[in-house]
Each structure stands twice: as structure tokens, then as C-alpha cells.
């Protein structure tokens, strides 16, 4: 039997141990290859957002590659640790250290080559589906299938280099251990795990600092500090604090000395201490994936809410208001589509009322706005004013950053003008939160038309602003698809933006900016859709890899756990008791990182999303955590079944 055949037989005999590592490697190669297929597609640059999407996939492929490096390195080191006894036997039989190193390199390269072949093969079979999903999900035209020679070569070269470098690097894990040390393998007696009060309290302090920092003003420095303290605190939580908590719980004999609790709690103190680094890595990976997914889904949800809460499908923001605004291009498009519409023009300027930031508009414009929305209209006498509270509680940060004074009927407000001040008595009040997003104001002062006209004659023209709004009842508020009437007419209206700007231009300057409700929604949706699509596959890799980490660790400890179960079965341990104890231990290892990651995600995303004015993120959180918990539960059921089946063979 040749040396390569010996290496291949070693892999085949240890198939149960290598299968999770092999499948995870295949999946990473397949995802990397799928990204490369899109990046190097000959027609991708001709598509709208093609360059942006390709750049995003390049970044995602780099993330996959870097993560693959650490995943493969950890996996191989775990396998080598479990095979120390095998290497010791080979040494007794005459194998030299150089031959053992050669054996390790051959095994790793064989697995790597098989993973590359299987990954590219699977990627080729699914490449057409991947291209179709990418273009449909992001909203681009379909891309034809092509034979991705460049993508194949880059994938093969990248992962061959990865497996070879890691094979050389992992030789350090073997080192020049003595034969007796190799033969003892993982059967050496373990010392009772100890925890330091200092490092336990340090970990708790670091987590507290990260929590407090995130509640302050967010900037680059605070985010970096929160990340460093949070990650360091998480490591100390697993390596020190959790062990200390278990030791304190074990002192309560009334609680611990009941059923199998003493057994699994004693074992967990060892397992958590031994697996601290692995649990730390799994937690960080899941937390990063969860945070990214929650933020992306929350932004997408906010985009949909802004669409459904927007009553005006077409808006023209006027830079230089004039008496005659020519909107015939928009009118003709809507009439050609057979759509009924209502139009309102709002003219306003920003001012200061008793050191409170407000917008000022004429009564006729405000009444026209209310008529379209089916609200009551108002009458104002000379010298009176209507105050409109337009604060949007959802955008609390906007309220905090703006000066605001709430006026009641009978109050007197003072408008500070360039050439003096104007006093008016508030004879009526109203609430209209739409102005918070339409004219970016938390308070609006409505004056009689004559008084507004008198003021605008005195202020500079560049302080005036205007907005032409179109309400189209037939389109409603539901988010339409790309082939709907609103989508097609919106595209037609946006294509006439230059015409509208030139028709209303003065002094060769643009007159304003045209936007549509659907156009804004679709542009934002495409941006978030790209990150969502990339995040789904990266999240899948993180999820599968975290389960693989746990599987490798359990397989490494299987020999020692089997000996303990064998000894305990002689003392009367039944199969049901062993199964119950093992299930609790595996469940803690699988779901403790999920629980910690959920807490860390909730702590981080709340202040971060508040910066975007997003306060409702319940559904994104439930969606993301539900997906991770379901995936982890599936892995737990499968791995628990295999693990208990292996331990059952050890019972007397």
C-alpha cells in the first residue's frame, strides 16, 4: 500500500468525523464559486446596478474566504488533537515525524481537493438558478448562462492555496511531542476547572462598559470601544464567569444533588472551560450575522412603512417658487394612463418663533392640503395664526435635535424676521405628522394669505421653498410589484424630469427635484436587497459552520466521554439517565451561544437603529432569531442522535 493510499484509507475510515467538515467546506467553496460566477459574468456590467452588485459580491466572497481560513484551521486542529493516540502508535511502529507531517498534509489536501471538486460541481449545477435568483431578488434583468472558466480557475487556485497553507500551519499543532504524550491522547486526567474572581469581574465590567457606551452618542470611537469591550467581555464570560457561576451553583446541594443534575453540572464545568474559545467564536459569529440581518431587515421594513404612509405618489420639490409652475408633463402622463389625481402646492419658509424652529405657510395652501386628505379647513382673521404640531414620535431623534415649543389656543407667538419681528395670536391648533417628512418640520405656523404674501415680499427669495404634491387614489397604499400601473407610470414620469426642470428653470438653474413614491421605494429596496441577498448566504455559512464547530468538539471529547459513561454504567447508570444528562449538556453547548448572541444583538441594534429613526424592529428580530433557533434546533437533533448513539455502545 502506497503512502497516498494510506492517507486516503485514513480519511475513509474516519468518515464519520470528517463528514461535517467536508460538507461545510463544500458549501463554502460552492458559495465562493457562485459569487465568482456572477462577478465575472460578461454581461453584468451592462445591467443597472451591475457594477454595484459585482462589488458587493467581491466583498462577500472575501468575507467567505477569510472565514473559511479560520474555519478550516480550527477544524483540522480539532481533528489532529483527537488523533494523537493514532500518531503515537504510528511512531512506535517506526514512522518518523517527517512522515507523519507528510501524512497530515496529504490528508488535508485530499479533503481539500474533494471539497473543491464537489463545491464547483454543485456550483455549476446551481449556477443558472443562482444567477436567476440574484437578478430577480435585486430587480435586474436575467443573465444568460455561460461557462465560467475564470470563476473555476480563481476558485481552484484560492482554495488550493488555502488548504495548503493551513496544512503547513497546522503542523505546529503536532510539533515534536513525545511518543508517550501522543499515546495518552485525550485520556490524560483533567484538572478541576478554576475561575478567577478578578477576570470574572473584569468580563462583567467590560460587558457593562459596552452596554453603557452604546447608550451614549454613537460615533466611530464609541462603536469601536463597544465592539472591543463586548468581544473581550464575551470571551471572559465563557472562560471565567460561566465556570464561576457553575461552581457557585454546585455549592447548593439541595438543588444540585437531585437526579442527574450533579452529573451534568459537574461535566458542564469541564466542557464550558474546555470549549470556551469555541463557544466564544460561535457566539461572535452568530451575533455578527444576527446584527447585520436585523439591521438590513429593519431598514427594508422601514422603507415599506414609508411607502404605505405616503399619501402622495408624485412630488416635485421646488427650489425657486414662482406664481406659475408648469406641471403639464406630469399631468399629461397621468391623464394618458387614465388616472384621476388631485394636486396641491405648498409654499413655505423656515423661521424662528420664540426660539423654536418652525415652518411658515399660507392658509390657502394648508386648507387645500387638508381638503385632499379629507380633513377640516380653517378660517383666520388678520393678526391670528394656526399652529400645527407636526412632530412624529417615531423620529424622536428629530425632535431632540430641533427646538420646539408647543402653542395652545390663546397664546401669542413671535416670529423673528430679518427686519424685525411679527406677533400673532394662536386662534386654533392642529396636528399633522405628515409635515415631519414632507417639509422636515416639527412645528408649522399657518398665516392668512395676505400676511404671508406681505412677509415673503420682504425675505430673500432663496429662503422660500415649495412642494407640488400629487395624490392618486387608484394607486392606494399597498406596495406594488414591478409590473403594476404605479411602477410603469412612475418610470415614465421620472423620464420627464429634465423637461419639468427646464420648463420651470430660471437663470439657467434647475428649478427643483422630481421624485415618485415608487421610485424612492424601489431604489432603496434595491440597495437593501443586495445586502439581504449576500447576507442570506453568509448567514447560512455562519450557521452551518457554528454547528460544525460544535460537532467537531463533541467528536473530540467522545473518547473521554465514552470512558466515563462506561465506568458510570458499571455503577448503575441507565441508558435513560445517560441520555437525559447528555441531552442537557449538548443543549447548553448548542443554545447558550444563541442566547448570548440574542442578548448582544438586542443591546447593539436598538441604539443603532434609533440613529435611523427606526423604533419598530420586532418582526425583523423575531424573523432572524427564529431562523437561527430553527437551524440550531435541527443541528441539535441530528448531532444529539449521533452522539447518544455512539455513547450507547459504551454502556455495559
C-alpha positions as CSV (number, residue, x, y, z in Angstrom):
1,X,0.0,0.0,0.0
2,X,1.5,3.4,-1.1
3,X,1.6,6.4,1.2
4,X,-1.2,8.3,-0.7
5,X,-3.4,5.1,-0.4
6,X,-2.7,5.0,3.3
7,X,-3.8,8.7,3.7
8,X,-6.9,8.0,1.6
9,X,-7.8,5.0,3.8
10,X,-7.4,7.1,6.9
11,X,-9.9,9.6,5.6
12,X,-12.3,6.8,4.6
13,X,-12.1,5.1,8.0
14,X,-12.7,8.4,9.8
15,X,-15.5,9.3,7.5
16,X,-17.9,10.0,10.4
17,X,-15.6,12.6,11.8
18,X,-14.7,14.2,8.5
19,X,-18.3,14.4,7.0
20,X,-19.3,17.6,8.7
21,X,-16.0,19.3,7.9
22,X,-16.2,18.1,4.3
23,X,-19.8,19.2,3.7
24,X,-19.1,22.6,5.3
25,X,-16.0,23.1,3.1
26,X,-18.0,22.1,0.0
27,X,-20.7,24.6,0.9
28,X,-18.1,27.4,1.3
29,X,-16.5,26.5,-2.0
30,X,-19.9,26.5,-3.7
31,X,-20.9,29.9,-2.3
32,X,-17.5,31.4,-3.3
33,X,-17.8,29.9,-6.7
34,X,-21.3,31.2,-7.2
35,X,-20.2,34.7,-6.3
36,X,-17.3,34.4,-8.8
37,X,-19.7,33.2,-11.5
38,X,-21.7,36.5,-11.1
39,X,-18.7,38.8,-10.7
40,X,-17.0,37.6,-13.9
41,X,-20.2,37.3,-16.0
42,X,-19.5,39.1,-19.4
43,X,-22.9,40.9,-19.3
44,X,-23.1,42.0,-15.7
45,X,-21.6,45.5,-16.3
46,X,-24.3,46.3,-18.9
47,X,-27.0,45.9,-16.2
48,X,-28.2,48.8,-14.0
49,X,-26.6,48.2,-10.6
50,X,-24.4,45.6,-12.2
51,X,-21.1,47.1,-11.0
52,X,-22.5,47.8,-7.6
53,X,-23.8,44.2,-7.2
54,X,-20.5,42.8,-8.5
55,X,-18.5,44.9,-6.0
56,X,-20.8,43.7,-3.2
57,X,-20.2,40.1,-4.2
58,X,-16.5,40.7,-4.2
59,X,-16.6,41.9,-0.7
60,X,-18.9,39.0,0.3
61,X,-16.5,36.5,-1.3
62,X,-13.6,37.9,0.6
63,X,-15.6,37.5,3.8
64,X,-16.4,33.9,2.9
65,X,-12.7,33.2,2.1
66,X,-11.4,34.8,5.3
67,X,-14.0,32.9,7.4
68,X,-13.1,29.7,5.5
69,X,-9.5,30.1,6.5
70,X,-10.3,30.2,10.2
71,X,-12.9,27.5,10.0
72,X,-10.6,25.0,8.2
73,X,-7.8,25.8,10.6
74,X,-9.9,25.2,13.7
75,X,-11.5,22.1,12.2
76,X,-8.1,20.5,11.3
77,X,-6.6,21.3,14.7
78,X,-9.6,19.7,16.4
79,X,-9.1,16.5,14.3
80,X,-5.4,16.4,15.0
81,X,-6.0,16.7,18.7
82,X,-8.4,13.7,18.6
83,X,-5.8,11.6,16.6
84,X,-2.8,12.0,19.0
85,X,-3.1,8.3,20.0
86,X,-3.1,7.3,16.4
87,X,0.1,9.3,15.7
88,X,1.7,7.8,18.8
89,X,1.0,4.2,17.5
90,X,2.5,5.2,14.1
91,X,5.6,6.5,15.9
92,X,6.0,3.2,17.8
93,X,5.7,1.3,14.5
94,X,8.6,3.3,13.1
95,X,7.1,6.3,11.5
96,X,9.3,9.3,11.5
97,X,8.0,12.8,12.4
98,X,8.5,13.9,8.8
99,X,6.3,11.0,7.6
100,X,3.5,12.0,10.0
101,X,3.7,15.5,8.8
102,X,3.6,14.3,5.2
103,X,0.5,12.2,6.1
104,X,-1.3,15.2,7.6
105,X,-0.6,17.3,4.5
106,X,-1.7,14.6,2.2
107,X,-5.0,14.0,4.1
108,X,-5.7,17.7,4.3
109,X,-5.0,18.2,0.6
110,X,-7.1,15.2,-0.4
111,X,-10.1,16.5,1.6
112,X,-9.4,20.0,0.1
113,X,-9.3,18.7,-3.5
114,X,-12.5,16.7,-3.0
115,X,-14.2,19.7,-1.4
116,X,-13.2,21.9,-4.3
117,X,-14.4,19.4,-6.9
118,X,-17.7,18.8,-5.1
119,X,-18.2,22.5,-4.5
120,X,-17.5,23.6,-8.1
121,X,-19.6,20.7,-9.3
122,X,-22.5,21.7,-7.1
123,X,-22.0,25.4,-8.1
124,X,-22.1,24.5,-11.8
125,X,-25.4,22.7,-11.3
126,X,-26.9,25.6,-9.4
127,X,-25.2,28.5,-11.3
128,X,-28.2,29.2,-13.5
129,X,-30.5,29.1,-10.6
130,X,-28.1,31.4,-8.6
131,X,-28.0,33.9,-11.5
132,X,-31.7,33.9,-11.8
133,X,-32.3,34.3,-8.0
134,X,-29.7,37.2,-7.9
135,X,-31.2,39.2,-10.7
136,X,-34.9,38.6,-9.6
137,X,-34.1,39.3,-6.0
138,X,-32.2,42.5,-6.7
139,X,-34.5,43.6,-9.5
140,X,-32.3,43.3,-12.6
141,X,-32.7,41.7,-16.0
142,X,-32.0,38.0,-16.3
143,X,-28.4,37.0,-17.1
144,X,-27.8,34.1,-19.6
145,X,-25.8,31.0,-18.6
146,X,-22.2,30.9,-19.6
147,X,-19.3,28.5,-18.9
148,X,-17.4,30.2,-16.1
149,X,-13.7,29.3,-16.9
150,X,-12.3,32.3,-15.0
151,X,-14.5,31.6,-11.9
152,X,-13.4,28.0,-11.9
153,X,-9.7,28.8,-12.1
154,X,-9.9,31.5,-9.4
155,X,-11.9,29.2,-7.0
156,X,-9.5,26.3,-7.6
157,X,-6.4,28.4,-7.0
158,X,-7.8,30.3,-4.0
159,X,-8.9,27.1,-2.1
160,X,-5.9,25.0,-3.1
161,X,-3.7,27.8,-1.6
162,X,-5.9,27.9,1.5
163,X,-5.8,24.2,2.2
164,X,-2.1,24.0,1.5
165,X,-1.2,27.0,3.8
166,X,-3.4,25.7,6.6
167,X,-1.8,22.2,6.2
168,X,1.6,23.7,6.7
169,X,0.4,25.9,9.6
170,X,-1.4,23.0,11.4
171,X,1.9,21.1,11.6
172,X,2.6,23.3,14.5
173,X,-0.2,21.5,16.4
174,X,1.8,18.3,16.1
175,X,5.2,19.7,16.9
176,X,7.7,17.3,18.3
177,X,5.6,15.7,21.0
178,X,7.0,12.6,22.7
179,X,5.5,9.2,21.9
180,X,4.1,8.8,25.4
181,X,2.4,12.2,25.2
182,X,0.9,11.2,21.9
183,X,-0.3,7.8,23.2
184,X,-2.1,9.4,26.1
185,X,-4.2,11.4,23.6
186,X,-7.2,13.0,25.2
187,X,-7.2,10.5,28.1
188,X,-5.0,12.5,30.4
189,X,-6.8,13.3,33.6
190,X,-8.1,16.8,33.7
191,X,-7.6,19.3,36.5
192,X,-10.7,20.7,38.1
193,X,-11.6,23.9,36.2
194,X,-10.9,27.0,38.1
195,X,-12.2,30.5,37.6
196,X,-10.6,33.8,38.6
197,X,-12.7,36.3,40.5
198,X,-10.7,39.1,39.0
199,X,-11.1,38.0,35.4
200,X,-14.8,37.2,36.0
201,X,-15.5,40.7,37.4
202,X,-13.4,42.1,34.6
203,X,-15.5,40.4,32.0
204,X,-18.7,41.6,33.7
205,X,-17.2,45.1,33.8
206,X,-16.3,45.0,30.1
207,X,-19.8,43.9,29.1
208,X,-21.2,46.8,31.3
209,X,-18.9,49.3,29.6
210,X,-20.0,48.2,26.2
211,X,-23.7,48.5,27.2
212,X,-23.3,52.0,28.7
213,X,-21.2,53.2,25.7
214,X,-23.9,52.2,23.2
215,X,-26.4,54.3,25.2
216,X,-24.3,57.4,24.6
217,X,-23.9,59.4,21.4
218,X,-22.8,57.0,18.6
219,X,-19.7,57.7,16.6
220,X,-16.7,55.9,15.3
221,X,-14.9,55.9,18.6
222,X,-17.9,54.7,20.7
223,X,-18.8,52.0,18.3
224,X,-15.1,50.7,18.3
225,X,-15.0,50.8,22.1
226,X,-18.3,49.0,22.4
227,X,-17.1,46.3,19.9
228,X,-13.8,45.8,21.7
229,X,-15.2,45.7,25.2
230,X,-18.2,43.5,24.1
231,X,-16.0,40.9,22.4
232,X,-13.4,40.8,25.2
233,X,-16.2,40.6,27.8
234,X,-17.8,37.7,25.9
235,X,-14.6,35.7,26.0
236,X,-14.2,36.3,29.7
237,X,-17.8,35.3,30.2
238,X,-17.2,31.8,28.8
239,X,-13.7,31.3,30.1
240,X,-14.2,32.6,33.6
241,X,-17.6,33.9,34.6
242,X,-19.7,30.9,33.4
243,X,-17.3,28.5,35.2
244,X,-17.6,30.6,38.4
245,X,-21.4,30.6,38.2
246,X,-21.5,26.8,37.9
247,X,-19.1,26.3,40.8
248,X,-21.3,28.6,42.9
249,X,-24.4,26.6,41.9
250,X,-22.7,23.3,42.8
251,X,-22.4,24.5,46.4
252,X,-26.2,24.3,46.8
253,X,-26.5,20.6,47.4
254,X,-30.3,20.8,47.9
255,X,-30.7,21.9,44.3
256,X,-27.7,20.0,42.6
257,X,-27.9,16.7,44.3
258,X,-31.1,15.7,42.5
259,X,-31.5,13.2,39.7
260,X,-28.8,13.6,37.0
261,X,-28.1,17.3,37.9
262,X,-24.9,16.5,39.7
263,X,-23.7,14.5,36.8
264,X,-24.3,17.1,34.0
265,X,-23.4,20.1,36.1
266,X,-20.1,18.6,37.0
267,X,-19.5,17.8,33.4
268,X,-20.5,21.2,32.2
269,X,-18.0,23.0,34.3
270,X,-15.3,21.0,32.4
271,X,-16.9,21.3,29.0
272,X,-17.5,25.0,29.2
273,X,-13.9,25.6,30.3
274,X,-12.5,23.4,27.6
275,X,-14.8,24.8,24.9
276,X,-14.6,28.4,25.9
277,X,-12.8,29.5,22.7
278,X,-15.2,27.5,20.6
279,X,-18.3,28.9,22.3
280,X,-16.8,32.4,22.1
281,X,-16.3,32.0,18.3
282,X,-19.7,30.6,17.7
283,X,-21.3,33.5,19.8
284,X,-19.4,36.2,17.9
285,X,-20.2,34.6,14.5
286,X,-23.9,34.3,15.3
287,X,-24.1,37.8,16.9
288,X,-22.4,39.5,13.9
289,X,-24.7,37.6,11.4
290,X,-27.8,38.4,13.6
291,X,-27.0,42.1,13.9
292,X,-26.4,42.5,10.2
293,X,-29.6,40.7,9.3
294,X,-31.7,42.6,11.8
295,X,-30.4,46.0,10.6
296,X,-31.0,45.1,6.9
297,X,-34.5,43.7,7.5
298,X,-35.4,46.7,9.7
299,X,-34.3,49.1,7.0
300,X,-36.3,47.2,4.5
301,X,-39.4,47.2,6.8
302,X,-38.9,51.0,7.3
303,X,-38.8,51.5,3.6
304,X,-42.1,49.7,3.2
305,X,-43.7,51.6,6.0
306,X,-42.6,54.9,4.5
307,X,-44.3,53.9,1.2
308,X,-47.6,52.8,2.8
309,X,-47.7,56.0,4.9
310,X,-47.0,58.3,2.0
311,X,-50.3,59.7,0.6
312,X,-48.6,61.5,-2.3
313,X,-47.3,59.3,-5.2
314,X,-45.5,62.1,-7.0
315,X,-43.6,65.1,-5.5
316,X,-41.8,68.0,-7.1
317,X,-39.6,69.9,-4.6
318,X,-39.3,73.5,-5.8
319,X,-36.1,75.3,-5.3
320,X,-37.2,78.7,-6.6
321,X,-41.0,79.1,-6.2
322,X,-42.9,81.2,-8.8
323,X,-46.5,82.1,-9.5
324,X,-46.8,79.8,-12.5
325,X,-45.4,76.3,-12.0
326,X,-45.7,74.3,-15.3
327,X,-46.5,70.6,-14.3
328,X,-48.1,69.8,-17.7
329,X,-45.6,66.9,-18.3
330,X,-46.7,65.1,-15.2
331,X,-50.4,65.9,-15.8
332,X,-50.3,64.6,-19.4
333,X,-48.6,61.3,-18.2
334,X,-51.3,60.7,-15.6
335,X,-54.2,61.6,-18.0
336,X,-52.8,59.3,-20.7
337,X,-52.8,56.5,-18.2
338,X,-56.5,57.2,-17.3
339,X,-55.7,58.2,-13.7
340,X,-57.7,60.6,-11.6
341,X,-55.5,62.8,-9.4
342,X,-55.5,65.8,-7.1
343,X,-52.8,68.3,-6.9
344,X,-51.7,70.6,-4.1
345,X,-48.9,73.2,-4.0
346,X,-47.3,74.1,-0.6
347,X,-45.1,77.1,-0.3
348,X,-43.3,77.8,2.9
349,X,-40.2,79.1,4.6
350,X,-38.3,78.3,7.8
351,X,-38.3,80.8,10.6
352,X,-37.8,81.2,14.4
353,X,-40.8,81.5,16.7
354,X,-39.8,82.3,20.3
355,X,-36.5,80.4,19.8
356,X,-38.5,77.5,18.4
357,X,-37.8,76.2,14.9
358,X,-40.9,76.4,12.7
359,X,-42.1,76.5,9.1
360,X,-44.5,79.1,7.9
361,X,-47.1,78.6,5.1
362,X,-50.2,80.4,3.8
363,X,-53.7,79.3,4.9
364,X,-55.0,78.6,1.4
365,X,-52.2,76.1,0.8
366,X,-52.8,74.4,4.2
367,X,-56.6,74.2,3.6
368,X,-56.1,72.7,0.1
369,X,-53.8,70.1,1.7
370,X,-56.5,69.2,4.3
371,X,-59.2,69.1,1.6
372,X,-57.3,66.5,-0.3
373,X,-56.8,64.4,2.8
374,X,-60.4,64.8,3.9
375,X,-59.6,66.9,6.9
376,X,-61.4,70.1,8.2
377,X,-60.4,73.5,6.9
378,X,-59.8,76.7,9.0
379,X,-60.5,80.4,8.9
380,X,-58.1,83.0,10.2
381,X,-58.5,86.7,11.0
382,X,-55.9,89.3,10.4
383,X,-53.3,89.1,13.2
384,X,-54.2,85.5,14.1
385,X,-52.3,82.2,13.3
386,X,-52.8,78.5,13.3
387,X,-50.2,76.3,15.0
388,X,-49.7,72.8,13.7
389,X,-47.9,70.2,15.8
390,X,-46.1,68.1,13.2
391,X,-43.8,66.1,15.5
392,X,-43.5,62.4,14.6
393,X,-42.9,60.5,17.8
394,X,-41.4,57.7,15.7
395,X,-38.5,60.1,14.9
396,X,-37.6,61.0,18.4
397,X,-34.1,61.9,17.4
398,X,-35.5,64.6,15.1
399,X,-37.5,66.1,17.9
400,X,-34.5,66.1,20.2
401,X,-32.3,67.9,17.7
402,X,-34.9,70.6,16.9
403,X,-36.0,73.4,19.1
404,X,-39.8,73.0,19.8
405,X,-42.4,74.9,21.7
406,X,-46.0,73.7,21.9
407,X,-48.5,76.5,21.5
408,X,-52.1,76.4,22.8
409,X,-55.1,78.5,21.7
410,X,-54.9,82.0,23.1
411,X,-51.0,82.0,23.2
412,X,-49.1,84.7,21.4
413,X,-46.2,83.7,19.2
414,X,-43.4,85.9,17.9
415,X,-41.9,85.3,14.5
416,X,-38.4,86.6,14.3
417,X,-37.8,88.1,10.8
418,X,-34.8,89.6,9.1
419,X,-36.2,93.2,9.5
420,X,-37.9,92.7,12.9
421,X,-40.5,90.5,14.5
422,X,-44.1,89.7,13.9
423,X,-46.6,88.8,16.6
424,X,-49.7,86.7,16.1
425,X,-52.3,85.2,18.3
426,X,-52.9,81.5,18.1
427,X,-56.6,81.0,17.5
428,X,-56.5,77.4,16.5
429,X,-54.3,74.3,16.7
430,X,-54.0,71.2,14.7
431,X,-51.8,68.0,14.4
432,X,-50.3,66.9,11.2
433,X,-47.4,64.4,11.4
434,X,-47.0,64.2,7.6
435,X,-45.1,67.5,7.7
436,X,-42.3,65.9,9.6
437,X,-41.3,64.0,6.4
438,X,-42.8,66.3,3.8
439,X,-41.2,69.6,4.8
440,X,-38.9,68.2,7.6
441,X,-40.5,70.4,10.3
442,X,-41.7,69.6,13.9
443,X,-43.9,72.7,14.0
444,X,-45.8,74.7,11.4
445,X,-47.2,78.3,11.7
446,X,-50.1,78.9,9.3
447,X,-50.8,82.6,8.5
448,X,-53.5,84.4,6.5
449,X,-52.6,84.6,2.8
450,X,-52.3,88.4,2.9
451,X,-49.9,88.4,5.8
452,X,-47.8,85.5,4.3
453,X,-47.6,87.5,1.0
454,X,-46.5,90.6,2.9
455,X,-43.7,88.7,4.6
456,X,-42.5,86.9,1.5
457,X,-42.1,90.3,-0.2
458,X,-39.5,91.2,2.5
459,X,-37.5,88.0,2.8
460,X,-34.9,86.8,0.3
461,X,-36.1,84.5,-2.4
462,X,-33.7,81.7,-1.7
463,X,-35.3,81.3,1.7
464,X,-38.6,80.2,0.1
465,X,-39.3,76.6,-0.7
466,X,-42.2,74.8,-2.4
467,X,-43.5,71.4,-3.0
468,X,-46.0,70.2,-5.6
469,X,-47.9,67.0,-4.4
470,X,-50.0,64.6,-6.4
471,X,-52.5,62.3,-4.7
472,X,-53.6,59.4,-7.0
473,X,-56.5,57.4,-5.3
474,X,-56.3,54.5,-7.7
475,X,-52.9,53.5,-6.6
476,X,-53.8,53.2,-2.9
477,X,-51.1,52.5,-0.3
478,X,-50.2,48.8,-0.9
479,X,-46.7,48.2,-2.1
480,X,-47.0,47.3,-5.8
481,X,-44.9,44.9,-7.9
482,X,-42.6,46.0,-10.8
483,X,-45.3,45.4,-13.4
484,X,-48.0,47.5,-11.8
485,X,-49.5,50.7,-13.1
486,X,-47.8,52.8,-10.5
487,X,-44.3,51.3,-11.3
488,X,-44.7,51.9,-15.1
489,X,-46.2,55.4,-14.8
490,X,-43.6,56.3,-12.2
491,X,-40.8,55.4,-14.6
492,X,-42.5,57.5,-17.3
493,X,-42.8,60.5,-15.1
494,X,-39.2,60.2,-13.9
495,X,-38.1,60.1,-17.5
496,X,-39.6,63.6,-18.0
497,X,-37.7,65.1,-15.0
498,X,-35.4,67.1,-17.3
499,X,-38.3,68.5,-19.2
500,X,-40.1,69.7,-16.0
501,X,-36.8,71.2,-14.7
502,X,-36.2,73.1,-17.9
503,X,-39.8,74.3,-18.2
504,X,-39.6,75.9,-14.7
505,X,-35.9,76.9,-14.8
506,X,-34.8,80.4,-14.1
507,X,-31.3,81.9,-14.8
508,X,-30.2,78.5,-16.2
509,X,-30.6,76.9,-12.8
510,X,-32.5,73.7,-12.0
511,X,-36.0,74.6,-10.7
512,X,-36.4,71.6,-8.5
513,X,-36.2,67.9,-7.9
514,X,-38.7,65.3,-9.1
515,X,-39.4,62.2,-7.1
516,X,-42.0,59.5,-7.0
517,X,-43.2,57.3,-4.2
518,X,-42.4,54.1,-6.1
519,X,-39.1,55.3,-7.4
520,X,-37.8,56.1,-4.0
521,X,-39.0,52.8,-2.6
522,X,-37.5,50.8,-5.5
523,X,-34.2,52.5,-5.3
524,X,-33.9,51.9,-1.6
525,X,-35.2,48.4,-2.0
526,X,-32.5,47.5,-4.5
527,X,-29.8,48.8,-2.2
528,X,-31.1,46.7,0.8
529,X,-31.9,43.7,-1.5
530,X,-28.3,43.4,-2.5
531,X,-27.1,43.3,1.2
532,X,-30.0,41.0,2.1
533,X,-29.2,38.5,-0.7
534,X,-25.5,38.5,0.2
535,X,-26.3,38.3,3.9
536,X,-28.5,35.2,3.4
537,X,-25.7,33.1,2.1
538,X,-23.1,34.4,4.5
539,X,-25.6,33.7,7.3
540,X,-26.0,30.2,6.1
541,X,-22.3,29.6,6.1
542,X,-22.0,31.0,9.6
543,X,-24.9,28.9,10.8
544,X,-23.6,25.6,9.3
545,X,-20.1,26.4,10.5
546,X,-21.2,27.1,14.0
547,X,-22.9,23.7,14.1
548,X,-19.8,22.1,12.6
549,X,-17.6,23.7,15.4
550,X,-19.9,22.0,18.0
551,X,-19.8,18.7,16.2
552,X,-16.0,18.7,16.0
553,X,-15.8,19.5,19.6
554,X,-18.2,16.7,20.7
555,X,-16.4,14.2,18.4
556,X,-13.0,15.2,20.0
557,X,-14.4,14.6,23.5
558,X,-16.2,11.4,22.5
559,X,-13.4,9.0,23.6
560,X,-13.1,10.6,27.1
561,X,-16.9,10.8,27.5
562,X,-17.3,7.2,26.4
563,X,-14.9,6.0,29.1
564,X,-16.7,8.0,31.7
565,X,-20.1,6.6,30.6
566,X,-18.7,3.1,30.6
567,X,-17.4,3.5,34.2
568,X,-20.7,5.0,35.4
569,X,-22.8,2.3,33.7
570,X,-20.9,-0.2,35.9
571,X,-22.1,1.8,38.9
572,X,-25.7,1.6,37.7
573,X,-26.1,4.5,35.3
574,X,-29.1,3.6,33.0
575,X,-29.5,4.5,29.3
576,X,-32.3,7.0,30.1
577,X,-30.2,8.8,32.7
578,X,-27.2,8.9,30.3
579,X,-29.5,10.2,27.5
580,X,-31.0,12.9,29.8
581,X,-27.7,14.1,31.1
582,X,-26.1,14.1,27.6
583,X,-29.1,15.9,26.1
584,X,-28.9,18.7,28.7
585,X,-25.1,19.1,28.1
586,X,-25.4,19.2,24.3
587,X,-28.4,21.6,24.5
588,X,-26.4,24.0,26.7
589,X,-23.5,23.9,24.2
590,X,-25.8,24.5,21.3
591,X,-28.2,27.1,22.6
592,X,-26.1,29.0,25.1
593,X,-24.2,30.8,22.3
594,X,-27.6,31.6,20.6
595,X,-29.0,33.1,23.9
596,X,-25.9,35.2,24.5
597,X,-25.9,36.3,20.8
598,X,-29.6,37.3,21.0
599,X,-28.9,39.4,24.1
600,X,-25.9,41.1,22.5
601,X,-27.8,41.7,19.3
602,X,-30.7,43.4,21.1
603,X,-28.3,45.6,23.1
604,X,-26.5,46.7,19.9
605,X,-29.3,47.1,17.3
606,X,-31.6,49.3,19.5
607,X,-29.3,52.4,19.7
608,X,-28.0,51.8,16.2
609,X,-31.5,51.7,14.6
610,X,-32.5,54.7,16.6
611,X,-30.0,56.7,14.7
612,X,-32.1,55.9,11.6
613,X,-35.3,56.8,13.4
614,X,-36.4,53.1,13.5
615,X,-38.1,52.1,16.7
616,X,-40.2,49.2,15.5
617,X,-37.9,46.2,14.7
618,X,-39.9,43.4,16.4
619,X,-40.6,41.4,13.2
620,X,-37.0,41.6,11.9
621,X,-35.7,40.4,15.3
622,X,-38.3,37.6,15.5
623,X,-37.5,36.6,11.9
624,X,-33.7,36.5,12.3
625,X,-33.7,34.8,15.7
626,X,-36.4,32.4,14.7
627,X,-34.3,31.3,11.7
628,X,-31.2,30.8,13.8
629,X,-33.0,28.9,16.5
630,X,-34.8,26.6,14.0
631,X,-31.5,25.9,12.2
632,X,-29.7,25.3,15.5
633,X,-32.5,23.0,16.7
634,X,-32.2,20.9,13.5
635,X,-28.5,20.6,14.0
636,X,-29.0,19.8,17.7
637,X,-31.5,17.0,17.0
638,X,-29.2,15.4,14.3
639,X,-25.9,15.7,16.3
640,X,-27.5,14.7,19.6
641,X,-28.9,11.5,18.0
642,X,-25.5,10.5,16.6
643,X,-23.7,11.4,19.8
644,X,-26.0,9.4,22.1
645,X,-25.9,6.5,19.7
646,X,-22.1,6.5,20.0
647,X,-22.3,6.7,23.8
648,X,-24.9,3.9,24.0
649,X,-22.3,1.5,22.6
650,X,-20.1,2.3,25.6
651,X,-22.7,1.2,28.2
652,X,-22.2,-2.1,30.0
